[in-house]
Amino acid sequence: MASHNNTLHDNFDVDYVITYRFADTTKAEASRNFQDLVQALARVGLAIEVRNGENCSLLIFVKVTSDDRLNNAVYRSRVKDWLYGIRPAQPDRETQNSLTNQPLTEAERYRIVHHLITGPKEEGNAGIIPIHGQWKNVESIFPLHDHTFNKEWIKKWATVTFLKVEDLDEIRNRFGEKVAYYFAFTQSYFAFLIFPAAFGFSSWVLLGHFSSIYAIVNCLWSVVFIEYWKRQEVDLGVRWGVKGVSAIQEKRREFQHEKEIKDPITGETLQVFPATKRLYRQLLQLPFAVLASLALGVIIATCFGIEIFLSEVYSGPFKSILVFLPTLMLTALVPTITTILTEIATRLNDYENWETTDAYDSAMTQKIFILNFITSYLPVFLTAFVYVPFGSLIVPYLDIFQLTARPFAGNEKQLATPKSGFTINPARLRKQVIYFAVTAQIVNFAMETIVPYLKRQGFHKYQELKTERAAKKGGAAPNAAANDLPEEAQFLARVRSEAELDVYDVSTDLREMVVQFGYLTLFSVVWPVTAVSFLINNWVELRSDAVKICVEMQRPTPHRADSIGPWLDSLGFLTWIGSISTAALVYLFSNDGLGPDGTPADIKGWALLLTIFFSEHIYLVVCLAVRLALSKMDSPGMQKAHAERFMVRKRYFEESFGEDAMELPPPMDREKITRSSLEEEARQGSVRSSTPQDHFWLRQRSWEESAKIGAGLIEKMAPAETKKHQ
Amino acid sequence: MASHNNTLHDNFDVDYVITYRFADTTKAEASRNFQDLVQALARVGLAIEVRNGENCSLLIFVKVTSDDRLNNAVYRSRVKDWLYGIRPAQPDRETQNSLTNQPLTEAERYRIVHHLITGPKEEGNAGIIPIHGQWKNVESIFPLHDHTFNKEWIKKWATVTFLKVEDLDEIRNRFGEKVAYYFAFTQSYFAFLIFPAAFGFSSWVLLGHFSSIYAIVNCLWSVVFIEYWKRQEVDLGVRWGVKGVSAIQEKRREFQHEKEIKDPITGETLQVFPATKRLYRQLLQLPFAVLASLALGVIIATCFGIEIFLSEVYSGPFKSILVFLPTLMLTALVPTITTILTEIATRLNDYENWETTDAYDSAMTQKIFILNFITSYLPVFLTAFVYVPFGSLIVPYLDIFQLTARPFAGNEKQLATPKSGFTINPARLRKQVIYFAVTAQIVNFAMETIVPYLKRQGFHKYQELKTERAAKKGGAAPNAAANDLPEEAQFLARVRSEAELDVYDVSTDLREMVVQFGYLTLFSVVWPVTAVSFLINNWVELRSDAVKICVEMQRPTPHRADSIGPWLDSLGFLTWIGSISTAALVYLFSNDGLGPDGTPADIKGWALLLTIFFSEHIYLVVCLAVRLALSKMDSPGMQKAHAERFMVRKRYFEESFGEDAMELPPPMDREKITRSSLEEEARQGSVRSSTPQDHFWLRQRSWEESAKIGAGLIEKMAPAETKKHQ
């Protein structure tokens, strides 16, 4: 516990801070409710201190009082893990021994204490779920940042390019496996990117765009990367002792059962919601997918049409300004529609009434992925597979967008679409891919790090100004920090600011990486340098994410996980689609490496489809082969898992059967019996029971007799040749 | 044990019979070897009786002498199962209790005794592997048929159409899970066939051939069937307590390790063969696949060409006889080449040096499947996708086959291929499918049941004749039955005849079913009545297989399994290919339901490929959807598995933490402390240790104090609105 004291020194040993907000409640109710809360916390053995929070809130500091209590909870959790097959070996029956053998990491401690606070009452926890039912005033429950560690961590990362597995261990020990898996994934992805970055750059220089060699190598690389990562996941799971942890499912509080049934075998009362009913509800996803595709598709296609009209048809004044109109429309409309659709998706997901948090998250991830797929890739798909091949056919119909430029046009001619002779802009596709590969990444980075920083600074300034003005007027709410004790003041100020930070959601960051991976598999053949841009971006991304966790977000509560979850399927799906889209792009535009030339007249449908057919099936076969090959290879994780299981079995067998269990019994105990006793026995036997079986089995009295008789038979029956041979 | 005695009455309680053949060994060596064998058997606690066998062989009868010995072996096996996660609950520590709770099935007994005889010496077994190393004289080890049961079983099956799960349990209890899984699969398949049989017949009557509706329904049906069976496998695995049994791997005796390494963690000595080296060796499969495809493909294509030449070009004499020439060639050549290729495949498989029996079998199954795929489906593929669409192009070049008919031709004109105006025979494809769906099934059935019967009868007659003639001459080898005791004579005669029977190999029967399933998914759209034929065939097949096991084969040694193994993948593969081939067939030949008309001129390549593309991807999506939907459904097996796991956890938690582990600790143990003692403590505390933490945590002494202070803060900080509200 000594190290624990040292590292947490700044935090006064606080395990968790609970913010209690009473702005919308009457005083009496708030007090009563607060008393219940404090009592519930005390009941599970937590020490409590209350302080003032900002804006009608209280900060409740809790820590575990007794080591026994904590150790017992840890032991219970470990036994549970063992029973669910996550730990190969049963934890030592003595709690203290068990903890000495395998000391508690910080993340484990935080996880256990969090479970103590939020876990179900029936299992002896406090059952406090923020903003839910009885605890609607509890706003959040969060641990405090360890600023000493954070500073060192960020400093280290600034100087090191490749994270070692020990660095990942460090993240896991601090922030839990879920966050660690994100960093491990991004790190693996970053390291793997070096190859396509180098190869892509060379092929860009040597082979130009739309090189089929680059396409094949890139697709192969994606397959290998995904299969490698799957393996890496398992390895890390073994290393961190979380393999199979998804088997422990926590019930969602929001789950509404339809009926309660008593299990006939176990007598357990089960709250069930019929799977068929959920399946019917899931069918609503189909109209939702259609709706989302239509809504986003129409917007994107319209803006796309307007853009082409303005940039390539329109020739009137203000062209250079008007050209930005569709981009503006997109920037305004797509996030709005996405927000609405996400809201609908959440409602749908709620309505599907999932029983466990994992299932809920997984279903939600799928829906979010569909939305992201449309918003991220549809524009490029439109350019590649609609604009370029069919541009000359479509452009004449674009005069419906005259509306957008009519007020500015000098004469009708400037708005007229060319009836013939229109040539598409061959650079458009490349420009678009470069936009998504470079510009969008930078914009994203800015949105993610700089904007929140400015926002926070502004907010602080605003608060200060407000307080000052209120102080001048004298009638304002009392300052939260007014009564702070001097030795606590600095600490409390820090806690108050941490309480206002956002909660870190690792799936947002993962989504970003997956979407980025999609550009690489789907479109990088257009501009092979894509991977270089991503490589640079991800170096920054990894570090900025670390900073984000340390500075801009509340310290995340550690959660366990044994994979990056359903995003893995998304990665596989993107590679698959990539094998189709890349083949199509190469066939359509591979014009001696010059890129699309706007003369797609000599494209043959059957040849395009045949290219796709082969590409896709080769992808599938390669995928299978790589998976098979990797599954045959040994890895440190698998070796460790095997060794652990072996040890458990060995120990158990030694305990149960003793070291000598394998010893053979002494042969021939019948030998000691004398001839006469045998005869006596046989006589008695034939009197006592004279079943045919007994007769049969008593003919030969011992194995020696059998051997002798056998030898006799061999002598008699052996073929004549053998006789001669002797 | 009473029932055991009754049912085995006829078999004199014999557990296993070992045949020892000494025809090729000198007498001295045979005797010495025999003594070793008998000693090894006695050493593991088996009672032994030796009798004469046919043709220079001995029959060694063994049974387990002591119940303790057997029970101990059973207990060890069950503990091992538990440690490998196959049994959810640890077997009762008392062996006898464990056996009373879960009595021994006949199959389990036979399996345990078999392991006692053949299992590795290091684990306390006899280590006798037939025809291997030291035991090259041991020809076979087999249990004896239970004729009473067999008779009843076959009688029951003759009257019952649908097997209930209890019937499958019966098979499992007698012949072990591996055989039971085959019957369970065939039974499920049979039951599922009723739908396509009914639907196929109606669609044949109403929609004609090549109906796209039939194609879609048939493909959907295949997907549902396979997914249903996967689930059924799991359910049966739970029911029979074998789920996950494939985790227990038995090392192959033939495995040759490259080096021995000592595991650094466990200290276990591991015999390893590098996985990469095996991968390289596996690459040899590629040239093998090419060779096999070429060899079989050339033969099949040649015969096919000759057949078309003779039946549709040649017009000379003997045409009606010559037409059978290619069929004869096929019948003679294909099995020969297949045998050679199977031999090569076995060598390859041996060379791959698999470590476990399961891995070896699985790799072999894959190779066999490839061979079967070519021989079974290539002829139809050739007709459908080469002859019909390109017939008119190819036929003019068929004069290379003039050779086959030249000796009989009256004049050159009879041999000349028409330079134009040739029309293909549109009925050829249908005829071929009907041949494979009906004729081949009947031929197969005859080959499988009637031919071996006749062979056996002939062999017996031949033996009798030989013995008679030898007896007349007087100089022959002595008759094996000459010295039999009268009360044993009948029994020994039966055992001698059983010793001569073949060993039952369930994978041959499974392969037959898989190949049949392939015709259904790949080609049944040509002739939708296919399923009706298969339905009838499989009713007979199930029964004839039962008869085969009981009469024509040695009783199989029970083996455990938790699935039908790699054949499952083959089924999935066939459905996948089916989605492609069916779509292509429908597009090519769907001529208003009239079938191919030999005018494929208006076939468009892109349309064909687009049809295939959509069909395949719809198949993949449907496959995923069905899998997802089924995985959400509850099933008896999964309920049982869940209940079992729940009981284990509950029991363990109750044992470890007691029934009251969930009880809450008494709140507020600080309350009893008086005010003065608190102050004293605080003073002393500040003397003893005055860290900031202590100060922080001692401000509020109990949860009541925290609650009170919190209430005060709420009173002070609450917003004005709330005050008005009161």
Boltz contact constraints between the chains, C-beta under 6 A:
constraints:
  - contact:
      token1: [A, 12]
      token2: [B, 693]
      max_distance: 6.0
  - contact:
      token1: [A, 12]
      token2: [B, 696]
      max_distance: 6.0
  - contact:
      token1: [A, 13]
      token2: [B, 693]
      max_distance: 6.0
  - contact:
      token1: [A, 22]
      token2: [B, 714]
      max_distance: 6.0
  - contact:
      token1: [A, 23]
      token2: [B, 719]
      max_distance: 6.0
  - contact:
      token1: [A, 26]
      token2: [B, 722]
      max_distance: 6.0
  - contact:
      token1: [A, 26]
      token2: [B, 725]
      max_distance: 6.0
  - contact:
      token1: [A, 27]
      token2: [B, 714]
      max_distance: 6.0
  - contact:
      token1: [A, 27]
      token2: [B, 718]
      max_distance: 6.0
  - contact:
      token1: [A, 30]
      token2: [B, 714]
      max_distance: 6.0
  - contact:
      token1: [A, 31]
      token2: [B, 711]
      max_distance: 6.0
  - contact:
      token1: [A, 31]
      token2: [B, 714]
      max_distance: 6.0
  - contact:
      token1: [A, 34]
      token2: [B, 710]
      max_distance: 6.0
  - contact:
      token1: [A, 35]
      token2: [B, 707]
      max_distance: 6.0
  - contact:
      token1: [A, 38]
      token2: [B, 703]
      max_distance: 6.0
  - contact:
      token1: [A, 38]
      token2: [B, 706]
      max_distance: 6.0
  - contact:
      token1: [A, 38]
      token2: [B, 707]
      max_distance: 6.0
  - contact:
      token1: [A, 39]
      token2: [B, 703]
      max_distance: 6.0
  - contact:
      token1: [A, 42]
      token2: [B, 667]
      max_distance: 6.0
  - contact:
      token1: [A, 42]
      token2: [B, 703]
      max_distance: 6.0
  - contact:
      token1: [A, 43]
      token2: [B, 664]
      max_distance: 6.0
  - contact:
      token1: [A, 43]
      token2: [B, 667]
      max_distance: 6.0
  - contact:
      token1: [A, 47]
      token2: [B, 697]
      max_distance: 6.0
  - contact:
      token1: [A, 48]
      token2: [B, 703]
      max_distance: 6.0
  - contact:
      token1: [A, 48]
      token2: [B, 706]
      max_distance: 6.0
  - contact:
      token1: [A, 49]
      token2: [B, 699]
      max_distance: 6.0
  - contact:
      token1: [A, 49]
      token2: [B, 700]
      max_distance: 6.0
  - contact:
      token1: [A, 50]
      token2: [B, 706]
      max_distance: 6.0
  - contact:
      token1: [A, 50]
      token2: [B, 709]
      max_distance: 6.0
  - contact:
      token1: [A, 50]
      token2: [B, 710]
      max_distance: 6.0
  - contact:
      token1: [A, 52]
      token2: [B, 713]
      max_distance: 6.0
  - contact:
      token1: [A, 56]
      token2: [B, 717]
      max_distance: 6.0
  - contact:
      token1: [A, 56]
      token2: [B, 719]
      max_distance: 6.0
  - contact:
      token1: [A, 58]
      token2: [B, 710]
      max_distance: 6.0
  - contact:
      token1: [A, 58]
      token2: [B, 713]
      max_distance: 6.0
  - contact:
      token1: [A, 83]
      token2: [B, 649]
      max_distance: 6.0
  - contact:
      token1: [A, 83]
      token2: [B, 652]
      max_distance: 6.0
  - contact:
      token1: [A, 124]
      token2: [B, 662]
      max_distance: 6.0
  - contact:
      token1: [A, 263]
      token2: [B, 643]
      max_distance: 6.0
  - contact:
      token1: [A, 265]
      token2: [B, 643]
      max_distance: 6.0
  - contact:
      token1: [A, 266]
      token2: [B, 643]
      max_distance: 6.0
  - contact:
      token1: [A, 266]
      token2: [B, 646]
      max_distance: 6.0
  - contact:
      token1: [A, 266]
      token2: [B, 647]
      max_distance: 6.0
  - contact:
      token1: [A, 275]
      token2: [B, 632]
      max_distance: 6.0
  - contact:
      token1: [A, 275]
      token2: [B, 633]
      max_distance: 6.0
  - contact:
      token1: [A, 279]
      token2: [B, 629]
      max_distance: 6.0
  - contact:
      token1: [A, 605]
      token2: [B, 606]
      max_distance: 6.0
  - contact:
      token1: [A, 606]
      token2: [B, 605]
      max_distance: 6.0
  - contact:
      token1: [A, 606]
      token2: [B, 606]
      max_distance: 6.0
  - contact:
      token1: [A, 606]
      token2: [B, 609]
      max_distance: 6.0
  - contact:
      token1: [A, 609]
      token2: [B, 606]
      max_distance: 6.0
  - contact:
      token1: [A, 609]
      token2: [B, 609]
      max_distance: 6.0
  - contact:
      token1: [A, 629]
      token2: [B, 279]
      max_distance: 6.0
  - contact:
      token1: [A, 632]
      token2: [B, 275]
      max_distance: 6.0
  - contact:
      token1: [A, 633]
      token2: [B, 275]
      max_distance: 6.0
  - contact:
      token1: [A, 643]
      token2: [B, 263]
      max_distance: 6.0
  - contact:
      token1: [A, 643]
      token2: [B, 265]
      max_distance: 6.0
  - contact:
      token1: [A, 643]
      token2: [B, 266]
      max_distance: 6.0
  - contact:
      token1: [A, 646]
      token2: [B, 266]
      max_distance: 6.0
  - contact:
      token1: [A, 647]
      token2: [B, 266]
      max_distance: 6.0
  - contact:
      token1: [A, 649]
      token2: [B, 83]
      max_distance: 6.0
  - contact:
      token1: [A, 652]
      token2: [B, 83]
      max_distance: 6.0
  - contact:
      token1: [A, 662]
      token2: [B, 124]
      max_distance: 6.0
  - contact:
      token1: [A, 664]
      token2: [B, 43]
      max_distance: 6.0
  - contact:
      token1: [A, 667]
      token2: [B, 42]
      max_distance: 6.0
  - contact:
      token1: [A, 667]
      token2: [B, 43]
      max_distance: 6.0
  - contact:
      token1: [A, 693]
      token2: [B, 12]
      max_distance: 6.0
  - contact:
      token1: [A, 693]
      token2: [B, 13]
      max_distance: 6.0
  - contact:
      token1: [A, 696]
      token2: [B, 12]
      max_distance: 6.0
  - contact:
      token1: [A, 697]
      token2: [B, 47]
      max_distance: 6.0
  - contact:
      token1: [A, 699]
      token2: [B, 49]
      max_distance: 6.0
  - contact:
      token1: [A, 700]
      token2: [B, 49]
      max_distance: 6.0
  - contact:
      token1: [A, 703]
      token2: [B, 38]
      max_distance: 6.0
  - contact:
      token1: [A, 703]
      token2: [B, 42]
      max_distance: 6.0
  - contact:
      token1: [A, 703]
      token2: [B, 48]
      max_distance: 6.0
  - contact:
      token1: [A, 706]
      token2: [B, 38]
      max_distance: 6.0
  - contact:
      token1: [A, 706]
      token2: [B, 48]
      max_distance: 6.0
  - contact:
      token1: [A, 706]
      token2: [B, 50]
      max_distance: 6.0
  - contact:
      token1: [A, 707]
      token2: [B, 35]
      max_distance: 6.0
  - contact:
      token1: [A, 707]
      token2: [B, 38]
      max_distance: 6.0
  - contact:
      token1: [A, 709]
      token2: [B, 50]
      max_distance: 6.0
  - contact:
      token1: [A, 710]
      token2: [B, 34]
      max_distance: 6.0
  - contact:
      token1: [A, 710]
      token2: [B, 50]
      max_distance: 6.0
  - contact:
      token1: [A, 710]
      token2: [B, 58]
      max_distance: 6.0
  - contact:
      token1: [A, 711]
      token2: [B, 31]
      max_distance: 6.0
  - contact:
      token1: [A, 713]
      token2: [B, 52]
      max_distance: 6.0
  - contact:
      token1: [A, 713]
      token2: [B, 58]
      max_distance: 6.0
  - contact:
      token1: [A, 714]
      token2: [B, 22]
      max_distance: 6.0
  - contact:
      token1: [A, 714]
      token2: [B, 27]
      max_distance: 6.0
  - contact:
      token1: [A, 714]
      token2: [B, 30]
      max_distance: 6.0
  - contact:
      token1: [A, 714]
      token2: [B, 31]
      max_distance: 6.0
  - contact:
      token1: [A, 717]
      token2: [B, 56]
      max_distance: 6.0
  - contact:
      token1: [A, 718]
      token2: [B, 27]
      max_distance: 6.0
  - contact:
      token1: [A, 719]
      token2: [B, 23]
      max_distance: 6.0
  - contact:
      token1: [A, 719]
      token2: [B, 56]
      max_distance: 6.0
  - contact:
      token1: [A, 722]
      token2: [B, 26]
      max_distance: 6.0
  - contact:
      token1: [A, 722]
      token2: [B, 27]
      max_distance: 6.0
  - contact:
      token1: [A, 725]
      token2: [B, 26]
      max_distance: 6.0
